Amino acid sequence: MSISKLSAVLVVTLTMPTAFAQNISAQNIPAQSARSVEAASADQAKEAKLEHFDPTAVDPTLDPCNDFYKYSCNKWLSSNPIPPDQVFWSTGSGLELWNESILRETLEAASKNDPSRSAVQQKIGDYWAACMDESGIEAAGLKPLQPELDRIAALQSKTQLTQEIAHLHHLFPGAWQQGDDQTNSPLFGFTGQQDYDDASKVVAQIDQGGLSLPNRDYYLKTDDKSKELLTKYRAHVKKMFVLSGESDTQAAADAGIVVELETAMAQAQMDNVKRRDPKNINNKMSLAQVKALTPSLDWSVYLKAVNAPASDHYIVTSPDFFRAEEKLIAEHPLDHWKAYLRWHLIHSASPTLTKAMVDENFDFFAHTLAGAEEQLPRWRRCVHGADRDLGEALGQAYVDRAFPPESKARTLQMVHSIETALGADIESVTWISPVTKEQAIVKLKGIEDKIGYPSHWRDYSSVKIVRESWASNVEQSSSFEFERWVNKIGKPVDRAEWTMTPPTINAYYDPQLNTINFPAGILQPPFFDAEKDDAVNYGAIGMVIGHEIIHGFDDQGRKFDAHGNLRDWWTPEDAKQYDERGKCISDEYTQEVPDAGPGVKQNGLLTQGEDTADNGGIHLALNALEASLKRQGKSLDDKGPDGWTYRQRFFVSYAYSWCASIRPQIASVIVTTDPHSLPVFRINNVVSNMPEFKQAFSCKSGQKMVRANACRVW
Ligand SMILES: [Zn+2]
């Protein structure tokens, strides 16, 4: 799956993977995908192989009741080793390459300098041409960076810092995003987002930020491995300074300053478990209060420089972070801040610059940190860039080619039947009182289903894309996106908007819009397969749909109402019952993670929402399948054409869609930063909580896939 961390809000997604692409480094972590070298088109077609569910994929020598993940995935895993340019390789990886191959063809066709091109083709085509022009990029050397380095060098006093921070925020891809941990832009993040208490309003949000490593733990943990990684990070920062033209001595000193400042910011940051509770980040302030919090930042200058409309109030996610940052700005001389800003500039721009910069960035962030052995081929890096920077321009052609109306209709039908299943579940449970049930049904009925792609496409006409400079194109696109988010402040909410692009292999629930969103990119095999029966589709994409719906009712989502307001609609007794059930999940998932190294433990409090969504989602999908079979006069335990019962096909299809090999380095990053459990737990923990699974494979009590203290929320 793709690992995407998204959106300025508390959006919850299906999968881990792209989180890193944005969080670790601008764009250099390979998402799971294909082969290492530039594929000729024939090879490419061969490699872009979609996995279709195949019941013979299971390993009959293994016992499903002992380790269902192994039983379902062993054969696939042993015949599909992780390619050298990948850190994560799954049954969805063929789809990722398939999607990207379609995007590549679209980009290549649009890149022919033909006067008859449409405005959209000009944007994506010239973007592609500039990105693929490696020799031009090499010849330009540091030229694209120089004006920005000069701006920082020209700063005369700390009072000028704010203006420069505002300028740099424009240039950072993803600067508008609120991650699970922080915003990955210099010093802090700024964006427009829906107010927690009144979702009809968009207000300004000021978020903690300023780090370059995945999260605060990477600066603060004191075990040998963590300390070694931080030492390697410092060496990397130094090398990047040298590559940008500094002397060895200067670079070493500057790297020390960067690590010192980032460590101090990490120390002050709220941790990702605390951030999961929206009331902890919903700190409303007036502009006067914001100014008093950090007098060293000139907020009047900042707001003017980012063209921020007036905001009713300001949400400051972590006031303590800003108190600490204020002290830091006061204590450190201007030269330290210049070094810090220079680093963030170089780091962010490095993927668009010379081979030496690209290689050094890869070496630390993708190789050392995530475990990749080789870089992604250039074409794939350029596809990722175009998808990030001009995603809704590029996505139109993808939808035309890969997402027929029949796929949309069948998905929507499944969504409706799964929503019906949740309605029945809410009505039938005994632990929720009628008054809370009524509210839950209102919320369920209020969910808006968004399938495939947005109803209107984003207008990129104001983004200046040229054939001559990829670095400039990335800056222009980042600036456009940053200001687009800021400009939402004070305006009506656009409910139709998406925060994932159409080819994305992921899905999300947005608690403040109360929408579920399934991009066309995931509505493909092995998740959605038009050629397969309901048992296969409910097991794979059905679980995904159920997962997103349950996010509206997980420990975080349940705190928002049908309109997206942070409002407690649970009676105290029902909330207590909920928390007990939730604790069962978080205790269960606080577990050893052998894949990430000896002694590494998952924090079930970080993954509770995702785990609740997995466990509830699979129930809904199974119940919807049962209803669908019933309409056809069949039952779950009838045998299908291949001799499996529908119940068995459902579970095997579920597990098969999550088979994945993961390098230990990235597994360790995931456990530290990501709210999703690793795939093996997304299968084995879930099925071991289910009597329905025990029944499917006639498992016995005491076997590993039959948990004595099974958890159940939904
Ligand atoms: Zn999720």
Boltz pocket constraint, residues with backbone or C-beta under 6 A from the ligand:
constraints:
  - pocket:
      binder: B
      contacts: [[A, 12], [A, 13], [A, 14], [A, 15], [A, 507], [A, 547], [A, 551], [A, 609], [A, 610], [A, 613]]
      max_distance: 6.0
